[in-house]
Amino acid sequence: MLENFFQLSLIVQLIIIYLIIINIITFFYFGIDKTRSTLSKKRISEKMLWFLTALGGSLGALGGMYFFRHKTKKSSFQAGIAIILALQILLLYFLFS
């Protein structure tokens, strides 16, 4: 599998690495915000969570929401992230087809 990765063009490799990193960061930001909300500490702003999601971290956001059970009752958050994810998938499809 790794040898297939190295056969891809450099730009595709960089996009894949970027998406992995931004999704990991977004996932952990949701976890940190959940922990802070439980401890009544200063929270990560929703703007930051949306920003990370829009930068490509939509899968990490969805994973973080359900893994940490955070923001799952906010239907606007779920719908917004689903829309962003769909747009990102369309963008990747058009970029690589």
DSSP file (Angstrom, degrees, kcal/mol; ACC not computed):
  #  RESIDUE AA STRUCTURE BP1 BP2  ACC     N-H-->O    O-->H-N    N-H-->O    O-->H-N    TCO  KAPPA ALPHA  PHI   PSI    X-CA   Y-CA   Z-CA
    1    1 A M     >        0   0    0      0, 0.0     4,-1.5     0, 0.0     3,-0.2   0.000 360.0 360.0 360.0 -42.4    0.0    0.0    0.0
    2    2 A L  H  >  +     0   0    0      1,-0.2     4,-1.7     2,-0.2     5,-0.1   0.862 360.0  56.2 -65.5 -34.7    2.8    2.4    0.9
    3    3 A E  H  > S+     0   0    0      1,-0.2     4,-0.6     2,-0.2    -1,-0.2   0.851 104.1  54.3 -66.9 -31.6    4.5    1.7   -2.5
    4    4 A N  H >> S+     0   0    0      1,-0.2     3,-0.7    -3,-0.2     4,-0.5   0.880 104.5  55.4 -64.9 -37.7    1.3    2.8   -4.2
    5    5 A F  H >< S+     0   0    0     -4,-1.5     3,-1.3     1,-0.2    -2,-0.2   0.913 105.5  51.1 -60.3 -43.5    1.4    6.0   -2.3
    6    6 A F  H 3< S+     0   0    0     -4,-1.7    -1,-0.2     1,-0.3    -2,-0.2   0.620 101.2  62.9 -74.1 -11.3    4.9    6.8   -3.6
    7    7 A Q  H << S+     0   0    0     -3,-0.7    -1,-0.3    -4,-0.6    -2,-0.2   0.617  87.0  93.0 -84.4 -13.3    3.8    6.2   -7.2
    8    8 A L  S << S-     0   0    0     -3,-1.3    -3,-0.0    -4,-0.5     5,-0.0  -0.355  91.8 -90.5 -73.9 159.3    1.3    9.1   -6.9
    9    9 A S     >  -     0   0    0      1,-0.1     4,-2.3    -2,-0.1     5,-0.2  -0.275  37.4-110.1 -66.1 159.4    2.4   12.5   -8.1
   10   10 A L  H  > S+     0   0    0      1,-0.2     4,-2.6     2,-0.2     5,-0.2   0.886 117.4  53.6 -59.7 -41.1    3.9   14.8   -5.5
   11   11 A I  H  > S+     0   0    0      1,-0.2     4,-2.2     2,-0.2    -1,-0.2   0.896 109.5  47.8 -64.1 -39.2    0.9   17.1   -5.4
   12   12 A V  H  > S+     0   0    0      2,-0.2     4,-2.4     1,-0.2    -1,-0.2   0.903 111.2  51.5 -67.3 -40.6   -1.5   14.2   -4.7
   13   13 A Q  H  X S+     0   0    0     -4,-2.3     4,-2.5     1,-0.2    -2,-0.2   0.926 110.8  48.2 -59.6 -45.0    0.9   13.0   -2.0
   14   14 A L  H  X S+     0   0    0     -4,-2.6     4,-2.7     2,-0.2    -2,-0.2   0.885 110.6  50.8 -65.1 -39.2    0.9   16.4   -0.4
   15   15 A I  H  X S+     0   0    0     -4,-2.2     4,-2.6     2,-0.2    -1,-0.2   0.921 111.5  48.2 -64.3 -43.2   -2.9   16.7   -0.5
   16   16 A I  H  X S+     0   0    0     -4,-2.4     4,-2.2     2,-0.2    -2,-0.2   0.931 113.4  46.8 -62.6 -46.1   -3.3   13.3    1.1
   17   17 A I  H  X S+     0   0    0     -4,-2.5     4,-2.5     1,-0.2    -2,-0.2   0.920 112.6  50.6 -62.2 -43.9   -0.8   14.1    3.9
   18   18 A Y  H  X S+     0   0    0     -4,-2.7     4,-2.9     1,-0.2     5,-0.3   0.933 110.6  48.7 -58.7 -47.5   -2.5   17.5    4.4
   19   19 A L  H  X S+     0   0    0     -4,-2.6     4,-1.9     1,-0.2    -1,-0.2   0.881 110.9  50.4 -64.1 -38.2   -5.9   15.9    4.7
   20   20 A I  H  X S+     0   0    0     -4,-2.2     4,-2.0    -5,-0.2    -1,-0.2   0.946 114.0  44.8 -62.5 -47.4   -4.7   13.3    7.2
   21   21 A I  H  X S+     0   0    0     -4,-2.5     4,-2.5     1,-0.2    -2,-0.2   0.932 113.5  48.0 -64.9 -47.3   -3.0   16.0    9.4
   22   22 A I  H  X S+     0   0    0     -4,-2.9     4,-2.4     1,-0.2    -1,-0.2   0.852 112.4  50.4 -65.9 -32.9   -6.0   18.4    9.3
   23   23 A N  H  X S+     0   0    0     -4,-1.9     4,-2.4    -5,-0.3    -1,-0.2   0.878 110.3  48.8 -72.5 -36.7   -8.4   15.6   10.1
   24   24 A I  H  X S+     0   0    0     -4,-2.0     4,-2.3     2,-0.2    -2,-0.2   0.932 113.4  47.7 -64.4 -45.3   -6.3   14.4   13.1
   25   25 A I  H  X S+     0   0    0     -4,-2.5     4,-2.2     1,-0.2    -2,-0.2   0.934 113.2  47.7 -60.6 -46.8   -6.1   18.0   14.4
   26   26 A T  H  X S+     0   0    0     -4,-2.4     4,-2.0     1,-0.2    -1,-0.2   0.911 109.6  53.5 -62.2 -43.4   -9.8   18.6   14.0
   27   27 A F  H  X S+     0   0    0     -4,-2.4     4,-1.6     1,-0.2    -1,-0.2   0.931 112.1  44.4 -55.9 -48.4  -10.6   15.3   15.7
   28   28 A F  H  X S+     0   0    0     -4,-2.3     4,-2.9     1,-0.2    -1,-0.2   0.825 107.2  58.8 -71.1 -30.6   -8.5   16.2   18.7
   29   29 A Y  H  X S+     0   0    0     -4,-2.2     4,-2.6     2,-0.2    -1,-0.2   0.900 105.8  49.9 -63.0 -39.0   -9.9   19.8   18.9
   30   30 A F  H  X S+     0   0    0     -4,-2.0     4,-2.1     2,-0.2    -2,-0.2   0.909 112.4  47.9 -64.0 -40.4  -13.4   18.3   19.3
   31   31 A G  H  X S+     0   0    0     -4,-1.6     4,-2.4     2,-0.2    -2,-0.2   0.903 111.7  48.9 -65.9 -41.7  -12.1   16.1   22.0
   32   32 A I  H  X S+     0   0    0     -4,-2.9     4,-2.7     2,-0.2    -2,-0.2   0.919 111.6  49.6 -64.0 -43.4  -10.3   19.0   23.8
   33   33 A D  H  X S+     0   0    0     -4,-2.6     4,-2.3     1,-0.2    -2,-0.2   0.893 110.3  50.7 -64.3 -38.4  -13.4   21.1   23.6
   34   34 A K  H  X S+     0   0    0     -4,-2.1     4,-2.1     2,-0.2    -1,-0.2   0.931 111.5  47.8 -63.0 -45.0  -15.5   18.3   25.0
   35   35 A T  H  X S+     0   0    0     -4,-2.4     4,-1.9     1,-0.2    -2,-0.2   0.926 112.5  49.0 -61.5 -44.9  -13.1   17.8   27.9
   36   36 A R  H  <>S+     0   0    0     -4,-2.7     5,-2.9     1,-0.2     4,-0.4   0.873 109.7  51.7 -63.9 -36.6  -13.1   21.6   28.6
   37   37 A S  H ><5S+     0   0    0     -4,-2.3     3,-0.7     1,-0.2    -1,-0.2   0.887 109.5  50.2 -68.1 -36.2  -16.9   21.8   28.5
   38   38 A T  H 3<5S+     0   0    0     -4,-2.1    -1,-0.2     1,-0.2    -2,-0.2   0.860 115.0  43.3 -67.0 -35.5  -17.1   18.9   31.0
   39   39 A L  T 3<5S-     0   0    0     -4,-1.9    -1,-0.2    -5,-0.2    -2,-0.2   0.373 111.0-120.6 -91.2   3.7  -14.6   20.7   33.3
   40   40 A S  T < 5 +     0   0    0     -3,-0.7    -3,-0.2    -4,-0.4     2,-0.2   0.868  66.0 141.0  56.6  40.0  -16.2   24.1   32.9
   41   41 A K      < -     0   0    0     -5,-2.9    -1,-0.2    -6,-0.1     2,-0.1  -0.521  65.2 -61.8-101.8 174.8  -13.0   25.5   31.5
   42   42 A K        -     0   0    0     -2,-0.2    -1,-0.1    -3,-0.1     2,-0.1  -0.365  63.5-139.6 -59.9 129.8  -12.4   28.0   28.6
   43   43 A R        -     0   0    0     -2,-0.1     2,-0.4    -7,-0.1   -10,-0.1  -0.421  13.6-105.6 -92.5 162.2  -13.8   26.4   25.5
   44   44 A I        -     0   0    0    -15,-0.2    -1,-0.1    -2,-0.1     5,-0.0  -0.742  50.5-108.5 -80.1 133.5  -12.6   26.2   21.9
   45   45 A S     >  -     0   0    0     -2,-0.4     4,-1.8     1,-0.1     3,-0.3  -0.272  12.2-126.4 -67.5 150.3  -14.8   28.6   19.9
   46   46 A E  H  > S+     0   0    0      1,-0.2     4,-2.9     2,-0.2     5,-0.2   0.839 111.7  62.6 -62.7 -31.7  -17.3   27.1   17.5
   47   47 A K  H  > S+     0   0    0      1,-0.2     4,-2.7     2,-0.2    -1,-0.2   0.905 103.2  48.4 -58.9 -41.1  -15.7   29.4   14.8
   48   48 A M  H  > S+     0   0    0     -3,-0.3     4,-2.6     2,-0.2     5,-0.2   0.911 111.2  49.5 -66.3 -41.9  -12.5   27.5   15.3
   49   49 A L  H  X S+     0   0    0     -4,-1.8     4,-1.9     1,-0.2    -2,-0.2   0.914 114.1  45.7 -63.1 -42.1  -14.2   24.2   15.0
   50   50 A W  H  X S+     0   0    0     -4,-2.9     4,-2.8     2,-0.2    -2,-0.2   0.906 111.4  53.3 -64.9 -41.4  -16.0   25.3   11.8
   51   51 A F  H  X S+     0   0    0     -4,-2.7     4,-1.8    -5,-0.2    -2,-0.2   0.932 110.3  45.8 -60.3 -48.3  -12.7   26.8   10.4
   52   52 A L  H  <>S+     0   0    0     -4,-2.6     5,-1.9     1,-0.2     4,-0.2   0.886 113.0  51.3 -63.1 -38.6  -10.9   23.5   10.9
   53   53 A T  I ><>S+     0   0    0     -4,-1.9     3,-1.4    -5,-0.2     5,-0.6   0.932 110.8  47.7 -62.6 -45.8  -13.8   21.6    9.4
   54   54 A A  I 3<5S+     0   0    0     -4,-2.8    -1,-0.2     1,-0.3    -2,-0.2   0.788 101.7  64.8 -67.7 -28.3  -13.8   23.9    6.3
   55   55 A L  I 3<5S-     0   0    0     -4,-1.8    -1,-0.3    -5,-0.2    -2,-0.2   0.512 136.5 -77.0 -73.1  -2.9  -10.1   23.6    5.9
   56   56 A G  I < 5S+     0   0    0     -3,-1.4     3,-0.4    -4,-0.2    -3,-0.2   0.416 103.2 114.3 124.0   2.1  -10.6   19.9    5.1
   57   57 A G  I  >< +     0   0    0     -5,-1.9     4,-2.4     1,-0.2    -4,-0.2   0.025  33.0 118.7 -93.8  29.3  -11.1   18.4    8.5
   58   58 A S  H  ><S+     0   0    0     -5,-0.6     4,-2.5     1,-0.2    -1,-0.2   0.878  76.0  48.5 -66.7 -37.7  -14.7   17.3    8.0
   59   59 A L  H  > S+     0   0    0     -3,-0.4     4,-2.7     2,-0.2    -1,-0.2   0.908 113.0  48.8 -66.8 -39.8  -14.1   13.6    8.5
   60   60 A G  H  > S+     0   0    0      2,-0.2     4,-2.8     1,-0.2    -2,-0.2   0.869 110.7  51.8 -64.4 -36.6  -12.2   14.4   11.7
   61   61 A A  H  X S+     0   0    0     -4,-2.4     4,-2.6     2,-0.2    -2,-0.2   0.938 111.9  45.1 -65.5 -47.1  -15.0   16.6   12.8
   62   62 A L  H  X S+     0   0    0     -4,-2.5     4,-2.0     2,-0.2     5,-0.2   0.933 115.6  47.6 -62.0 -45.1  -17.6   13.9   12.3
   63   63 A G  H  X S+     0   0    0     -4,-2.7     4,-2.9     1,-0.2     5,-0.3   0.918 113.5  47.7 -61.3 -43.7  -15.4   11.3   13.9
   64   64 A G  H  X S+     0   0    0     -4,-2.8     4,-2.1     1,-0.2     6,-0.4   0.873 108.3  55.3 -65.5 -38.3  -14.7   13.7   16.9
   65   65 A M  H  <>S+     0   0    0     -4,-2.6     5,-2.1     1,-0.2     4,-0.4   0.933 118.1  33.0 -59.8 -45.9  -18.4   14.5   17.3
   66   66 A Y  H  <5S+     0   0    0     -4,-2.0    -2,-0.2     3,-0.2    -1,-0.2   0.843 118.3  51.2 -85.0 -33.5  -19.4   10.9   17.6
   67   67 A F  H  <5S+     0   0    0     -4,-2.9    -3,-0.2    -5,-0.2    -2,-0.2   0.935 124.3  29.5 -66.8 -45.1  -16.3    9.5   19.4
   68   68 A F  T  <5S-     0   0    0     -4,-2.1    -1,-0.2    -5,-0.3    -2,-0.2   0.460 104.5-126.7 -92.7  -1.7  -16.4   12.2   22.1
   69   69 A R  T   5 +     0   0    0     -4,-0.4     2,-0.5     1,-0.2    -3,-0.2   0.957  57.6 152.4  51.2  55.4  -20.2   12.6   21.9
   70   70 A H      < -     0   0    0     -5,-2.1    -1,-0.2    -6,-0.4    -2,-0.1  -0.967  60.8  -6.8-123.8 127.3  -19.7   16.3   21.4
   71   71 A K  S >  S+     0   0    0     -2,-0.5     3,-0.7    -3,-0.1     7,-0.2   0.633  88.4 128.8  67.5  16.5  -22.1   18.6   19.6
   72   72 A T  T 3   +     0   0    0     -7,-0.3    -1,-0.1     1,-0.2    -2,-0.1   0.713  66.9  55.8 -75.9 -19.0  -24.2   15.6   18.5
   73   73 A K  T 3  S+     0   0    0      1,-0.1     2,-1.1    -4,-0.1    -1,-0.2   0.590  86.4  89.0 -86.9 -10.4  -27.5   17.2   19.7
   74   74 A K    <>  -     0   0    0     -3,-0.7     4,-2.0     1,-0.2     3,-0.5  -0.750  57.8-172.6 -89.0  99.7  -26.9   20.3   17.6
   75   75 A S  H  > S+     0   0    0     -2,-1.1     4,-2.8     1,-0.2     5,-0.2   0.826  83.9  59.2 -63.9 -30.2  -28.6   19.4   14.3
   76   76 A S  H  > S+     0   0    0      2,-0.2     4,-2.3     1,-0.2    -1,-0.2   0.879 105.9  48.7 -65.1 -36.1  -27.3   22.5   12.7
   77   77 A F  H  > S+     0   0    0     -3,-0.5     4,-2.4     2,-0.2     5,-0.2   0.931 112.8  47.0 -67.7 -45.8  -23.7   21.4   13.5
   78   78 A Q  H  X S+     0   0    0     -4,-2.0     4,-2.2    -7,-0.2    -2,-0.2   0.931 115.3  45.4 -61.7 -46.6  -24.4   17.9   12.1
   79   79 A A  H  X S+     0   0    0     -4,-2.8     4,-2.4     2,-0.2    -1,-0.2   0.915 112.7  50.9 -64.9 -43.3  -26.0   19.3    8.9
   80   80 A G  H  X S+     0   0    0     -4,-2.3     4,-2.4    -5,-0.2    -1,-0.2   0.910 111.7  46.3 -61.4 -43.1  -23.3   21.9    8.4
   81   81 A I  H  X S+     0   0    0     -4,-2.4     4,-2.6     2,-0.2    -1,-0.2   0.892 111.4  52.2 -68.3 -38.4  -20.5   19.4    8.7
   82   82 A A  H  X S+     0   0    0     -4,-2.2     4,-2.3    -5,-0.2    -2,-0.2   0.899 110.9  48.1 -62.9 -40.2  -22.3   17.0    6.4
   83   83 A I  H  X S+     0   0    0     -4,-2.4     4,-2.4     2,-0.2    -2,-0.2   0.926 112.1  48.6 -66.1 -44.6  -22.7   19.7    3.8
   84   84 A I  H  X S+     0   0    0     -4,-2.4     4,-2.5     1,-0.2    -2,-0.2   0.917 111.4  50.7 -61.4 -43.1  -19.0   20.7    4.1
   85   85 A L  H  X S+     0   0    0     -4,-2.6     4,-2.4     2,-0.2    -1,-0.2   0.924 110.1  49.5 -60.4 -45.3  -18.0   17.1    3.7
   86   86 A A  H  X S+     0   0    0     -4,-2.3     4,-2.4     1,-0.2    -1,-0.2   0.912 111.8  48.5 -61.2 -42.8  -20.1   16.7    0.6
   87   87 A L  H  X S+     0   0    0     -4,-2.4     4,-2.5     1,-0.2    -1,-0.2   0.889 111.2  50.3 -64.4 -39.3  -18.6   19.8   -0.9
   88   88 A Q  H  X S+     0   0    0     -4,-2.5     4,-2.4     2,-0.2    -2,-0.2   0.886 109.9  50.1 -67.4 -38.1  -15.1   18.7   -0.1
   89   89 A I  H  X S+     0   0    0     -4,-2.4     4,-2.4     2,-0.2    -2,-0.2   0.924 111.6  48.6 -64.6 -43.7  -15.8   15.3   -1.7
   90   90 A L  H  X S+     0   0    0     -4,-2.4     4,-2.6     2,-0.2     5,-0.2   0.915 110.7  51.3 -60.8 -43.2  -17.1   17.0   -4.8
   91   91 A L  H  X S+     0   0    0     -4,-2.5     4,-2.3     1,-0.2    -2,-0.2   0.935 111.6  46.2 -60.0 -47.5  -14.1   19.3   -4.9
   92   92 A L  H  X S+     0   0    0     -4,-2.4     4,-2.0     2,-0.2    -1,-0.2   0.893 111.3  53.4 -62.9 -39.2  -11.7   16.3   -4.7
   93   93 A Y  H  X S+     0   0    0     -4,-2.4     4,-0.6     1,-0.2    -2,-0.2   0.941 112.5  43.0 -60.4 -48.1  -13.7   14.5   -7.4
   94   94 A F  H  < S+     0   0    0     -4,-2.6     3,-0.3     1,-0.2    -1,-0.2   0.834 113.0  53.1 -70.2 -31.8  -13.4   17.4   -9.8
   95   95 A L  H  < S+     0   0    0     -4,-2.3    -1,-0.2    -5,-0.2    -2,-0.2   0.871 118.3  34.6 -67.9 -36.0   -9.8   18.0   -9.0
   96   96 A F  H  <        0   0    0     -4,-2.0    -1,-0.2    -5,-0.2    -2,-0.2   0.290 360.0 360.0-108.5  10.4   -8.8   14.4   -9.7
   97   97 A S     <        0   0    0     -4,-0.6    -1,-0.2    -3,-0.3    -2,-0.1   0.436 360.0 360.0-107.3 360.0  -11.1   13.4  -12.5
